[in-house]
């Protein structure tokens, strides 16, 4: 019987998600300008649901102080309180409100992940496009440097660097951005290599265009689709990396709320059959899946795959 | 329909064939009810521009459609089998065994990882027509009949080890492997040089006659279809225009569209007075030797291009035509020799040239698809050179762009904010011309600008180039392998072979004997509209 009930709820949740996605898409098509409208029509329900979830996360992250019932770091009661009317999700190991910390965690984890990914893309794609366009020794130097960095496992390498440079938010962002930019570099370079051999690049070179304009106007617009898709995927990886580092104690430092460390701090509750410590993990999983839904849709469109 | 079956039974009939294609999630009809009858041993030529539905109809003869297409109506009966109702298994059994297909690009259709022989044997062995050993000896026999060199061993080479023309013949031999009743040839010689084309045409015609195979021959080249087909069917945008046997179609076409196709090669540039001997040429190529790596691709090339004159550079692929253009533009600095522009030496590397030197020499590319940045709008594509070289801004720039669009005969309001993807092939090529013009150059290199276009569209481009030349006193270097284009546009001709200039001179002399033997071969290889041309030529070459 338990299995059937489980199955029933599972189906209900999936149906609910799809309905939410459908509703979101219908509303979005109605309110957006014409160009966007046409693109939205091609979105499958999974992608609509993904977009809805991403918007909710962004909303929560921005308005965290207004939504959260309690401040991020205030001890509001005894530790490990069960769920009740006041503390909807109970309290954590120090007696702080779980729901509030979950909401502030969105701001910290998602915000930092976004900043890190953006920085990684800035570094990686500029250097990658430069290497492909200029070629020669510059390409050799950059590519070999990236090879060396990629030879070291990412998690171990970031643990090492964070131990050396300390664990402030800035160093965390810089370290993960640099490590991740190597992956972006490789993608940007290989995409650009296919573009620089086109006749229109030759025409632009013969016209006497400078390097900057060549990269920004001629190459970048044509490399955008795969880079955007990669941005979504990278964002998930960075996000997971930060949570993993926090779980290991080298990421965001207490008392800042962070989903990775929240799982670690309250892990003892799992032994008692309480699912509260898993909620941050669910938040991570939901966002990761949502981003991937949207990325899949974009990739499908960009690659022109049919059926 | 003409009944010229010589008492032979009907092999294939299509009645009211309708095919739909899918774009932007909706189905639209691309073939609107085609009727077709083919008798045993008969060759039917399907001609028309790109987008006419030739290939789609050809593939439908196998009961097959490309991805994103579907047959929406009509019937296809092959030797009593209704292909519309036949199961996939039945159709699979027919394909390769009784109906074979020869694609346009043999190089792209062969699997590069397997030897020719292995690919040859696949179909007969799979269909159980013969065993592996039998198939191999049969292949050698067919290779010999296709006049391939070293027929005994050529099958053991990989596709990249044989030339394009040989590959196309090997593919035809492969299609013959199961002795099919019907072969569909989809533009089998379009990608080949004229001199190679002859050999392939002769081989195909020979083998089709020997085995009394029926064929559907798809092409956009009228002169080719005149050699190959017993009957010709003209298609336009998925509709049949007319159908008749080859001779009456050539001598007395009924429909206006067919007549316009026939008249296409009529454009000819008026004879220009000779250039004064003391006049400085716009571009002068002096003793150029150049190459990639250690290999010399060009050897001691010399020629001049004068104002308001068109020099056509002719030759097979690999003869160094495009390399010459790369040397002139400065993309490939030469090992020896120099390029003079208005009597002054140009720096060999384009990066060392001044902006004004770059502006003076512009280039129009063969593939407009890859020559225009797909993410930029027309406004920026043709506005950028004007902005960069002439410093135009704001209203002056917009006016200039509109003026350029007028010049290339595209409605400015309609086209200025379009993306290249929203243009047809001919329109894209016009934008390429406008981009070159925007720099206000004295000299334009046209690299095979019409070879990717349909004949009617190409004709329009040639006329436009001709008009612009007179209007702006331009000098053209026209790279082409098509001698019909040379006749239409050139003042002077430079014939190249293996990196050397074989012959050069005014067009009038070039098309009159005596010739260099290579020029002679090139000239005699251009197909003519006369259905007996190939037969006569082969007989002549045999005896000579």
Interface residues (C-beta under 8 A of the other chain):
Chain A: X42 X198 X199 X200 X202 X203 X204 X205 X206 X207 X208 X209 X217 X218 X221 X222 X224 X306 X307
Chain B: X25 X67 X68 X329 X330 X331 X350 X353 X355 X358 X363 X365 X367 X370 X371 X372 X373 X374 X375 X376 X380 X384 X385 X388 X435 X439
